[in-house]
């Protein structure tokens, strides 16, 4: 096992993300050694560290006399491409094993997606439900009579159900050592190390799952789309990083949530909504990534080319929603899926920010961001840059949506009800400007019909004013590259 600069530096990873990965590695190495396995572990500050994975594999071959390499496939195309040539560069046989922590193999997804011009998670999800038996009845019908309870997962937080107590883990000696290394080596990175509390061992991750089911799962279904300026997590689990690191088994997580529903400890819309995110969306997005890379990363269907605004890295902005989400991200390397999709992602979509810049930002700042999951979510969901392969419509919204699902607008200087003029919410201005910019292509999308019917009701004079205001705003914060 090796900690290498090649992996810590290819994007400016959040300090908490670096600590999480490195501490989890060191704890895992320790657990292997306790089981009697010999572990060759190279630390980031080892003077002999070559700085690359291939370099460390070569050094290990030279020092141990081993005559072959066996490795599990990585989660990024760039590493997979490099590993495919190791047998030549290292001059030894190299076996690359498929990652068995997922429920849908590459071959299985390729078979399902073959011949489809568009891919819809919902149909993939139903097949995965049938194959795993999760939330299924003996007669083959979905539990409760419906496949999907998404319509019951969109409540604004009303304060009726108390927010669950956050579950946190104090850093142990290993984690504190990693924190000191990261603080010394990556002091200029966006993000704070203060309050680091991520689970870094299998035991801690399992405790996180248990506490989520007991404290938060009952409210997850109703409020999974809700946002609060004063609360980063609400009823979310924050388990994605632990699952991605292999500290939790995704099928076991789903079975534990299903068992909670069957015991009567959580409502069906909560259990189904949570399982859909893992069994459906997580597996689906991974399939898309490996099926369409490397071409997928260069897609830019809406020809977006503006640069990422400085306020994504913490510079001041008058938009309270964006400022709140970015600050939460800086503070904890976390924001839940609606904050990512409908605040920062929605802004990037409406503003026409270049997909490669947005993707790099998400990959850098979130603790659970690995390219296989981050890139299709950004290009396919947030930016519609893949032309509709993943999402049936652009997930664009005005300030009205943000006001409906959050309390951000309450303390904002902008008026979420106005679509033009100096006091208008930038999301409103950009939303209507986005529709006008892409009218020729998006009017053909039936799911955009209502949006364009509403646009048609706006007087021509106000349309001109909106476009002018949007141009001034974007040129100031996100000029074209």
Order of alpha helices (4+ residues) and beta strands (2+ residues): alpha-alpha-alpha-beta-alpha-alpha-beta-alpha-alpha-alpha-alpha-alpha-alpha-alpha-alpha-alpha-alpha-alpha-alpha-alpha-alpha-alpha-alpha-alpha-alpha
